[in-house]
Each structure stands twice: as structure tokens, then as C-alpha cells.
């Protein structure tokens, strides 16, 4: 689901801003409305949203639990951690001058594997230090 924000710009015109960064002028025709919907649906594409699987799992849980949010807490937490992880990756790449800031889908598995390996090493080092 896309969220919109209406902003007043220079000249008193209202513009519609989608939270994911695509700016569109409000449509006055059915063709324009459909174009805006297609733009908004780009967020459903895994290339733009690395946490699409977690997002879909959260909504599936809600549907299966008759929208009982308490029953889906683990799914929400998983989605939140995914967004946080990829947000950090995006920030680090931006600071390092790496473009695109969000890695392509084919590179993400490698990045996740490296991250998990580094965490495993740190954990093992901590365990060894505690034993000494």
C-alpha cells in the first residue's frame, strides 16, 4: 500500500509526494491515475524493497489471524529488523560513495552472508575471551 502526502509548492500548486521518493502531480484523468498507481506499485518490487518477503509475511499473518496484531509480533519485529539492516547498508554505501546506495538484488545474499559471518566471528571471539 502506498502512502501519499500532499504538499503545497511554489505557485500555490498542490503536489502529491509518495513516501518512497516519487513525486507526482495529482492526476485529473483516468490514464494519469493509472500511471500514478503503477509508479506506486514499484515499491512492491523486490529491487526497490529488500524486505518484501518479510512485508508480505507480516500481512499474511494479519489476514490469517483476523487482523490480531498481537499474534503477529514476531513477523513485525522481523520486518523491522530487516528494514533497519538494509537502512544501515544503504547509509554505509552512501557514506562510502557507492552507487547505487541500495545494492542490487543479486548482491544482497552475499552481503547478508558476510554480515552473518562477521557476527558469528565476533560471537566466537567474545566466547573465547570470556573463557580466558
C-alpha positions as CSV (number, residue, x, y, z in Angstrom):
1,X,0.0,0.0,0.0
2,X,1.4,3.4,-1.0
3,X,1.1,6.4,1.3
4,X,0.8,9.9,0.0
5,X,1.5,13.3,1.3
6,X,0.0,16.5,-0.2
7,X,2.4,19.4,-0.3
8,X,1.9,23.0,-1.4
9,X,4.6,24.1,-3.7
10,X,5.6,27.4,-5.3
11,X,2.8,29.0,-7.2
12,X,0.2,27.5,-4.8
13,X,0.0,24.2,-6.7
14,X,-0.5,21.0,-4.7
15,X,1.8,18.1,-5.4
16,X,1.5,14.6,-4.3
17,X,4.6,13.1,-2.7
18,X,4.8,9.3,-2.3
19,X,6.8,8.4,0.8
20,X,9.2,6.3,-1.2
21,X,10.5,9.3,-3.2
22,X,8.5,9.5,-6.3
23,X,6.9,12.9,-6.8
24,X,3.7,13.1,-8.9
25,X,1.2,15.8,-9.7
26,X,-2.3,14.8,-8.8
27,X,-4.0,13.2,-11.8
28,X,-7.0,14.6,-13.4
29,X,-7.6,11.7,-15.9
30,X,-8.0,8.0,-15.5
31,X,-4.9,7.5,-17.5
32,X,-2.9,9.7,-15.1
33,X,-4.4,7.9,-12.1
34,X,-3.3,4.5,-13.5
35,X,0.2,5.9,-14.2
36,X,0.4,7.0,-10.6
37,X,-0.8,3.6,-9.4
38,X,1.9,1.9,-11.5
39,X,4.6,4.2,-10.0
40,X,3.4,3.4,-6.5
41,X,3.4,-0.4,-7.2
42,X,7.1,-0.2,-7.8
43,X,7.6,-0.5,-4.1
44,X,6.1,-4.0,-4.3
45,X,9.1,-4.9,-6.5
46,X,12.0,-6.6,-4.6
47,X,14.5,-4.5,-6.4
48,X,13.2,-1.4,-4.6
49,X,12.2,-3.2,-1.3
50,X,14.7,-5.7,0.0
51,X,12.3,-6.6,2.8
52,X,9.4,-7.5,0.5
53,X,9.3,-11.1,1.7
54,X,9.1,-10.0,5.4
55,X,6.5,-7.4,4.5
56,X,4.3,-10.0,2.7
57,X,4.7,-12.4,5.6
58,X,3.5,-9.8,8.1
59,X,0.4,-9.1,6.1
60,X,-0.3,-12.8,5.5
61,X,-0.1,-13.3,9.3
62,X,-2.6,-10.4,9.8
63,X,-5.0,-11.9,7.3
64,X,-4.8,-15.4,8.9
65,X,-5.2,-14.1,12.4
66,X,-8.2,-11.9,11.6
67,X,-6.0,-8.8,12.0
68,X,-5.0,-9.6,15.5
69,X,-1.7,-7.6,15.7
70,X,-0.7,-9.3,18.9
71,X,-0.5,-12.6,17.1
72,X,1.9,-11.3,14.5
73,X,4.5,-9.6,16.7
74,X,7.4,-11.8,15.6
75,X,6.7,-11.0,12.0
76,X,6.6,-7.3,12.6
77,X,9.8,-7.5,14.6
78,X,11.5,-9.4,11.8
79,X,10.3,-6.8,9.2
80,X,11.5,-4.0,11.4
81,X,15.0,-5.6,11.8
82,X,15.2,-6.2,8.0
83,X,14.4,-2.5,7.3
84,X,16.9,-1.4,9.9
85,X,19.6,-3.7,8.4
86,X,19.1,-2.5,4.9
87,X,18.8,1.1,6.0
88,X,22.3,0.7,7.6
89,X,23.7,-0.9,4.5
90,X,22.2,2.0,2.4
91,X,23.7,4.6,4.8
92,X,27.2,3.0,4.8
93,X,27.2,2.7,1.0
94,X,26.1,6.4,0.7
95,X,28.9,7.5,3.0
96,X,31.4,5.4,1.0
97,X,30.2,6.9,-2.2
98,X,29.0,3.5,-3.6
99,X,26.2,3.8,-6.1
100,X,23.5,2.5,-6.1
101,X,23.1,3.1,-2.4
102,X,20.8,0.0,-2.1
103,X,22.7,-3.0,-3.6
104,X,21.1,-4.8,-6.5
105,X,19.0,-7.9,-5.5
106,X,21.7,-10.3,-6.8
107,X,24.3,-8.9,-4.4
108,X,22.1,-8.9,-1.3
109,X,22.6,-12.6,-0.4
110,X,26.3,-12.1,-0.4
111,X,26.0,-9.1,1.8
112,X,23.8,-10.9,4.3
113,X,26.1,-13.9,4.3
114,X,29.2,-11.6,5.0
115,X,27.3,-9.9,7.8
116,X,26.2,-13.1,9.5
117,X,29.8,-14.5,9.2
118,X,31.2,-11.4,10.8
119,X,28.6,-11.6,13.6
120,X,29.5,-15.3,14.1
121,X,33.2,-14.5,14.4
122,X,32.6,-11.7,16.9
123,X,30.5,-14.0,19.0
124,X,33.1,-16.7,18.9
125,X,35.8,-14.2,19.9
126,X,33.6,-13.0,22.8
127,X,33.1,-16.6,24.0
128,X,36.9,-17.2,23.9
129,X,37.6,-14.0,25.8
130,X,35.1,-15.0,28.5
131,X,36.7,-18.4,28.9
132,X,40.2,-17.0,29.4
